[in-house]
Amino acid sequence: MTLIAIFFPFVSFFLRGRILTSILCLILQITLIGWIPAAVWAVISLQNSRADKRNKMLIKALKVK
């Protein structure tokens, strides 16, 4: 998924269900200069999403005890 976020940033957002963000990223990605910020944005967003899932699991585990 990280490679998709680097090479096809708009696809990364689309696969995670963020349609409007995907369209905005595609518009940014169309320009050659905008490709790098779009890729960075997609990778950071992916990492934040993974961290959110991990935190939710930890909070759930703490509430069980």
N, C-alpha and C positions, 0 to 999 in steps of 0.2 A: 504494500500500500504506500510505503514511503517513496518507492521509485515512481509510482504513478503520480504522487504529489509533486515530484520534481519535474518529470517530463510532460505530464498532462495535468496541470493543476486544476483545471475546471472539471475534469473527470473525477478527481478525488472528492470534490465537494458534491458532485452529482451522485456519486455512489453512496455518500453518507446521507442523502436525502435533503440537501440544502440547495434547492433548485435556483432560487434568486441569487444566492451567493455564487453559484456556479456560473450563471449568466454574467454577473459582474466580473468575475474572474476571467471569463472568456474574453470579454471586451478588453480587459487590461492585458491579457495574454496575446492578443492579436498584434500588438506593437512589439517589436523586438526588444525595446528598452523595458517594456512592462513585463516581459517574461520572467525576469529575475525576481522582482517584487511579488509577482503572482506565485511563483514557486516557493518562495520563502513564506508567504502568507499561508499557502496550503500545508506546508510541512509543520509550521507552528500550530496551525489549527488542528491538524491531526494529532500532534503530541499533546495538546491541551485536552482534546477529546479522550485520549487514552488515559490521561491523568485523572480526568473527571470520573471515568468509569472505575478506576482503581480506588479513588477516594470514596466513592459510593459503596464499593464492596467492603472497604475497611470500616466505614461507619456502620454498615449493616452488621458486620461481624462484632463490633463493639456493643451494639444494642442487644444482641442475642445474649451476651454474658451477663 
